[in-house]
Amino acid sequence: MDELIRIENEYDRQTVAWLHERLGEQALNEVVLRMHGRGRPYASEVCRTLGLTPPPRKRTTHARPLNRAVGEAYLATIRAILGRSHMAA
């Protein structure tokens, strides 16, 4: 399906899977082929053409924990620099 519908992110992939489940492969292919002339359509364009509202975004359950150490180190350096320039003035 990647060769017929433009898939740029995980939500696009989820939307195409939803369309595939809802319409079936043959019907989805026919709709996309009827939309020719516009290049590969986005999944949202296919939904609009069919008058469908795409499903809401699914939240990922295995999000990586954020590592804030590098950002905190940069902020500490910035604060130190700003503190020195404030003291000098």
C-alpha positions in Angstrom: 0.0 0.0 0.0 3.0 2.3 0.5 3.3 2.6 -3.3 -0.3 3.9 -3.7 -0.8 6.0 -0.6 1.8 8.4 0.9 2.8 7.3 4.3 5.0 9.7 6.2 4.5 8.8 9.9 3.0 6.3 12.3 -0.4 8.0 12.2 -0.6 7.7 8.4 0.3 4.0 8.8 -2.5 3.6 11.4 -5.0 5.4 9.2 -4.2 3.3 6.1 -4.5 0.1 8.2 -7.9 1.4 9.5 -9.0 2.1 5.9 -7.8 -1.3 4.8 -9.8 -3.0 7.6 -12.9 -1.0 6.9 -12.9 -1.2 3.0 -10.8 -4.2 2.2 -7.7 -4.2 0.0 -9.5 -4.3 -3.4 -11.9 -1.4 -2.7 -9.2 0.7 -1.2 -7.0 0.2 -4.2 -9.9 1.1 -6.5 -10.5 4.4 -4.6 -6.9 5.4 -4.7 -6.6 4.5 -8.4 -9.7 6.7 -9.2 -7.9 9.5 -7.4 -5.0 9.3 -9.9 -3.7 12.5 -11.4 -2.8 13.9 -8.1 0.2 11.7 -7.4 0.2 9.5 -4.4 -2.5 10.8 -2.1 -2.1 11.2 1.6 -4.2 8.9 3.9 -6.2 12.0 5.0 -7.1 12.8 1.3 -8.4 9.3 0.8 -10.6 9.7 3.9 -11.9 13.0 2.7 -12.7 11.5 -0.7 -14.7 8.8 0.9 -16.4 11.2 3.4 -14.8 9.3 6.3 -13.4 10.8 9.5 -10.0 9.0 10.3 -9.7 7.4 13.6 -8.1 9.3 16.5 -4.4 9.0 17.0 -3.4 6.0 19.2 -1.1 6.7 22.0 2.0 4.6 22.1 2.2 2.6 25.3 5.9 2.1 25.3 7.2 5.7 25.2 10.9 6.0 26.1 11.6 7.8 29.3 13.1 11.3 28.7 16.7 11.8 29.5 17.0 15.3 30.7 20.7 15.2 31.8 22.2 16.9 28.7 19.6 19.7 28.7 20.0 20.2 32.5 23.8 20.4 32.0 23.4 23.1 29.2 21.0 25.1 31.4 23.4 25.0 34.3 26.2 26.3 32.0 23.9 29.1 30.7 22.9 30.1 34.2 26.5 30.2 35.3 27.4 32.4 32.3 24.4 34.7 32.9 25.3 34.9 36.6 28.8 36.0 35.9 27.8 38.6 33.4 25.1 39.9 35.9 27.8 40.1 38.7 30.2 42.0 36.4 27.6 44.6 35.6 
